[in-house]
Amino acid sequence: MERLKRRDALKLMGIGGASLLTGTSPASAEARLSAPSSKKEARIVIVGGGTGGITVAARLRRSTPNAKITLIAPNEIHLYQSGQVYVAAGLYSEYDNKRRTKDLLPDKVNWLQDKVTAFIPDSNKVHTEKNGDIPYDYLIVALGCEYDYSSIEGLDLSDIGKDGIASVHLNDLDKGTSQGAIISRIWLKSIRRRAAKSDLKILFADPSTPIKGEGASLDMLFLANDRLKGNGLRKKGQDLHQKASLILTKADKTLFPSPEIDRALKKELKAAGNVTVHYDHILKHIDREKKVALYSHGDDIVEIPYDYLHITPAMQPPKALLDSGLTVQEGKHKGWLEVDGETLQNPRYPNVFGIGDVTGLPSGKSGGAIREQAIVLQDNIAAILEEKKLPIYYNGYSVSPIKTRYGKVMLAEYTPKGLLPTFPLDPSKPRWIWWAMDLHLMRRAYFDLMMRGMM
């Protein structure tokens, strides 16, 4: 089924597209909405009001109807972060990605609009900024991750949007703002205007840390180059892409965690003809006046001049987790929430679970991963309350819709063990149907279904 007729593809969009992009995949074949439920009472505290927190709250409301569920989060506005790239591309407005948190929370979930400042697992409680200690029987940590732009010397947050610097990631989840998306939209327009007058160098810098939205910097690179070709405009424009040199820097030797997707992306970049990738380069310093980026490359310091620079920031665990006793102690995921890769339980505190970007797992940090993990927590916490064997396990599924041009998406569905496509289509091949689903269906499915715990 390598090729689809357009009629069959449209049918697929209508029936299965939204489910696909929210993570209904072979990875969740064991998951059932009729899976174990418990009517026992328990105090369940969820920390974090992002995708993971609200999704698992909705699912637990159904599987543990008599539990007292409290969600602790400060944000009045919830952001659909995956939509920030589409704002930059000129296809969404910033407001398309926003909903009020209270409108997304399920009935009978107590929302404590506060911020957790410390975890005290030995006493089964968390400490909050305004309400002091909150006790729990079961805790789910869904805090996400924090951006660390300060790891780049010479860069201040106020510099983003000036002197050719952009970052589509930039947002403030507590305030519900996403300045980076708007800045990046202006940035893409400026690149095309500049290319009409002179040659230019565009630099895309990725960090050495684990990151969420694995394909976002590639999205920006591909869309920038396609915009230079005259696509993504109201009408086809002049092809200017040969006047721009695009440079992508990576901290290791890969573009993407999945080897199969990595190979496909390298072919895409090679075919572009004007893209160079520098591997084993870590951005350390920016000289804004000279427009030069300084990298560590082994024992050497390498200078790369640029006209425009897109930054994917280093990402780090939330500060509240420091000294909590809940984190990974050594290795690549040091400082992130430690959970078993299958049960999502903390190994030292079995009544503590994690979901989403905050977890120190080798699987990708994505909405699709969160959807799978929420099903695991829904079923397994109910089973634990009933003193039953855990019914299902997380297998590391993640999905990243990489926008290789306006109108084409490479839908990278994978686990640490290999590709895991939902439908019998090669996930390393960009397709218009995945673009149509991601652009037109995913946001609605996210707010109306996934966040309601319905798929």
N, C-alpha and C positions, 0 to 999 in steps of 0.2 A: 504493500500500500504506500509506495514511495511517492506516487503522484495522485493528487486529488482533483476531481472535476470541481469547477467553481460552485455548482449547485450543491454537491455533497459537502464541500467545505463550509458553505453558508449554513447548512443543516448542522454540521458539527459545532459551529460557533453558537448556534442557538441552543443546542442541547447540552453540550459538554464544555463549552469554552470557559464559562465563569468558574465551574468546578475545577477545571484544570489549573487555572491561574491562582486559585486559592489553595491549591495543594491536594485536590482529590485525585489520588494517584495510587499506583500499586503499593506505595509505601504505607498507605492506610487501609490496605485490604482487610486487615484484622480488625479495624475499628468499625463499630456499629453504634448508631444512636440508641439502640436498644440494649447496649452493653450494660454491665452491672450498675445498679443504683443502690443507694442506701438511704433509709429513712432515719438513721441514727442522728443524734445531735452532736455537733462539734463546732468549735470556733476556728474558722478558716480565715486567715489574713492574707491578702494579696497586696504586695508592695509594687506599685507602678501602674500608671493609667495609660500605657501605650497599647500596641497591638496585642502583646502577650497577656497583659493584665486583664483587659476587657474581654478578650476572647475566652480565656479560661474561666473568668467569672460567669459568663453566660452559660458555659458548658457545665460548670459545677452547680449552678443554680438548678439545672435540670437533673443531674445525677445524684445530688445530695440535697433534696428539697427542704430538709429540716435543719440543715447546718446554718449557723449564723456566719454569713460571709461579709467580710469588711474589706473594701478596697481603699488603700491609702495612696493618694496621688494629689498633687497640687494643681494640676492643669485644668482650667475651665474649657479649653479648646483642645480637641484631638486632631492631629495632623496625619493625613495619609501621605507618608513620606515618599513612597514610591512614585507619587505624582509630581514630585519636584522637577524631575527631568522633563516631563511634558510641559510644565510651566516654562522652563528654560527654552524648550523647543517652540514655544509660541502656540501650543495646542490646548493648554488649560489656562485658566486664570488661577491666581493664588487661592481664591476663595473656594474653588472647586474641591480643594483638598482639605477643607475644614468642616468639622462638625462639633457641636457642643458635647462635652463629655457626658453631661447628665442625660442627654438624649440617646446616648449609646448604651448606658448602663442598664442591665436587666432589673426588673422589678425585684424588690426585697433584697437587693445588695446594698449594704450600707456604705455610702461613699464618705470617707473621712478626708476632707480637702486639706491635707497636711503633707508634710515631707518627713520621711524617715531619715534620721541622722545617725542612728547606730542600731546594730543587731546584737541581741544578747541571747544567743541560742541556748546557753546553759540554763537560763531562767524561762525559756519559751516566751520571749517578749521582744518587741522592737521599741525603740525610743523615737518619739516624734518631736518636731520642732514646737508645736503648739499644744499638743494634748498629752505630752509625757509618755509614759509606758503603756503599750497596748499588748495584752497577753494573747496567746494563741495556742491551739492544739496542733494545728498544721499551718505551715507558712509556705507561701509560694512567692519567690523572688522574681519579679518581672521588670526590673529597673532599666533594661536596655544598656546603652553604653554612653560615654561622654566623649566629646571631641577635644583634642589637645592641639590646637593651633599654635600654642606657645612653645611647642617642641621645635619649631622652626625659628631660629634666631633672625631678628630683623623684621619679623612679621607681627603685626598687631591686628586684632579683629577689625579695627576701623580701617585697615588697609585694603580689605576685601571690597572690591568695587571701585578701586582707584588704581591708576598706573597699569592698567591691563591685567589686573589680578581678579580672579573669580574662584568661587567654590560652590558648586550646586548643592553641596551637603549642608551648608550653613543654615541652621535654624535654632530656635529657642523653644524647646518642647514645653517648658513650663508656661511660657507666654503664648504659645500657639502661633508663632511667627516663623516665616521661612524666607528670610532676606536673600539667601543664596540663590534661590530659584529665579527671583526677579533680576538680581545682579547678573546671573548667567544668561538670561534672555537678552539683556542689553549687550552683554559681552559678545554673544554670537553675532548680533547685528553689526557691532563695531568691527569685528574681524572681517566680515564681507566688505564693508565700506573701505577699510584700510587696504584690502587686497586689490581693490579696483584701482588703487593709486600706486602701490609699491609692493615689493616682495616682503614677506614677513615670516617670523619663526614663532610657532605656537608650542608651548611646553605643557605637558600634562604630567603631574608628579603624584605618584602613589607612595604611601608610607610603608614602614616595615612591620606594623602591627596588624593583628586581625582586624578586618573591617566589615561593616554591614553594607549591604547594597553592593556586592562584589563587582558588579558590572557597570557601576555608575560612571566611573572615569572613562571607560571604554565607550559608553553611551555618548558622553560629551565629545570625545574624539571623533567618533564616527559621524555624529550629527553635525559637528563643526565642518568636517570635510565635505559632507553631503551638501551643506548650506553653501559652501564655496563653489560646489559644482552647479549651483543654481536651483537646487531642489529645496523643498520645504518653504517655498515662497508662494505668494498668491498666484503667480504665474512663473513659468520656467525662466530662470535668469541666466546670464552669461556664466560659462564655466571658468572659474578662477582658481581651481584647486592647485594647478601647477605653479602658481605664484606663492604658495605657502608650503613651508616645511614643518611637518608635525613631528614632535618628539615625545615619546612616552617613556617615562622612567619607572622601573620596577625594582623593588628591594631584593628580589630573588631572581630565579631564572624562569619564572612562569608568568603567564598572563592570567591564568585562571586555575582554580584548584583541581578541576577535572581534567585529566590528561587528554581525553578525547576532545573536549571543548577547547582546551588550550591549543591543540594542534590546528583545529578549525579556525580559531581566531588569528593565529599566526599567518595562516594562508590568506585570510581576509585583509590583514594589514599589509602583507607583501603585495597583494593585488592592487592595493590603493596607489602604490607607486611613489608616494610622497611622505611616507611615514617611516620613521626610524625608532627602534626600541632599544633603550640602554638598560641592560639588566645589571643587578647587583649595585644599584645606585640608590643612596639614601639622602634625601634632601635635608641639609643641615642649616643653611643660611640663605637669605635673600638680600641682595643689595638693590633696593628699589630705585635708587637714583640712576645707577648704571644698567639696571635691568639685567642682572646676572644672578643665576642660581648656583649655589655652591653645594656640591655633593661629596659624600664620602664614598669612595669606590675602592674597597680593600684598604690598603694603607695610604692611598692617594686622595687628594682633594681635587675634584674636577669642576671647572667652571663651564656653565652652559648659558650663553646669552639667549634672551627671549624678547619678543615684542608683547606676547600675551602668555599668561600663565594660569593654568587651572590646577587647584590644589585639592587633593583628597587628604583630609587631615588624619594624623595619627588618632587612633581610638583607644580608649582606656576604660577599665572598670569604674563604676561609680565610687566616689570617695567614701560613701557611707559603708562600703564593704571592707574598708581597711581595718585590720585588727579584729575582724568579726569572727575569725576561726572557721569561716565558711568557704574560703577561697583556695584555689590551686596554689601549692607552695613552691613548685619548681617547674621549669620548662617553658615552652612557648606560651602557654596559657596562664602563666603565673599572675596571680591577682584577680583573675576572673572567678566567678562562682563555680565551685567544684560540684559536679553532679555526675552520677553514673550515666554513661552514654546511652543506656537502654531504658532505665527506669526513671531517669531525671531526678533521682534522690541524692541528697548530699550523703557521702559515705560515713561521716561522723555523727550526723544528726538526721536520722531517717524520717523525721516528721517535717523536714525542710526540703522543698523541691525548687527547681528553677525552670524558667522558660525563656526562650528568645535570646536576644543579643548579649545578655549579661552572662550567659553560660560559657564555660571554658571547654568547648567541644570542637572537634575537627570538622564538623558539618558546617555548611554555610549559614551565615546570619541573614535570614530572609523571612518574608511573610509566609512563604510556603512551608518553611521549616517550623515556624511558630504554629501554624495550623495543625501540623502533624503532632507537635508536642502537646498542644492543648487537648487533643483527643486522648493521648496517652494519660495525661493528668486527670481528665474527666473520668476515665474508666478505672484507673488504678487507685485513685484516692477513694473512690466509692468502694472498691474491693477491699482496701485496707481497713476501712471503717467496719466492714462486714467480716474482717479477719479471714479473708479469702486469698487465694493465690492471685498474683498480679496477672491480668488477662492479656495485656499487649505490651509491646516494647517499641521504642523509637529506633528506627534503623538509619538515621542520619540523612533522610531525604531533605533536599533543598532545591529551589528553583530560582533562576535568574533570567528574566527576559532581556537579552542584550540587543539594543537597537543598533543594527549595523548600517542603517540608512533610514531616511524618511520612508516609511511604508514597508520595512522589513525588520523582523525580530528573530534572533536565534534563541529559541527557548531551551535554555540549559537546565535540564532536570537531572539531578545526580545525587549520589551518596558517596561517602569516602571509598566505597568498594567499586564504583563504576556508574555508568549512566542508568537512569531509571525513567524512561519516557512513559508518559501516561497513555499516549496513542502510538500505534505502530508507524511512526514517522521519525526520520533521522533528526535527533535534537541538535545536531551540529550544523544543520542547514538553515539559513535564514529564510523565513516565509512571510508572505503578506498576511496569512490568516492569524498568525501569532501577534502581529502588529495590531490587526483589527481587534482582536480579543483584548489585548493589553490596554489599548487606547480607549476602546468604547465599552467594554464589559467589566474590566477588572475593578475599577473604582466603585462601581455600583454593587458588584458582588462583595467587595470588601466591607462597605458600610452596611449594606442591607442583609447580607447573609453571614459572612465570616464573623463579623463583630457581634452578631446575634447568636453565634454558636450553632448555626444551622447548616454549615457545610464545612 
